[in-house]
Amino acid sequence: MKKINELQGANMDIDLVSENIGWKQVRCPWNEAENTKEHKCAVKNMSICKFFCGIKYLYSVLCSYPYENKDVLTE
């Protein structure tokens, strides 16, 4: 069974790598694993991360890392 992680503190550019914000933000587990800030959950009009599973009220990203979400449409 694949686990869905709830990453709290997402901003709605939906990147989870924001700096100098006024709230606690969980780091992207893919970025953590690779020690980078390269990966984004979603970028408007561009792409959606292969682990992105949606948004949960209020400001949490649902993430299936390290299990790829086969339902995500990417360019």
SULSUL-V988237 format. One line per field, one symbol per residue. phi: phi as a letter, one per 30 degrees, with the letter a starting at -180 (. if undefined). burial: # if it has 16 or more other ideal C-beta (glycine too) atoms within 10 Angstrom, else .. A space follows every 10 residues. Layout:
phi->???
burial->???
This chain:
phi->.dcccccdjd cddhchbdbh ccbdbddddd dedchbbddb dabeibabed cdbkbcecic ccbceccddd ddcbd
burial->....#.#..# ...####... ....##.### #.......## ##.....##. ###......# #####...#. .#...
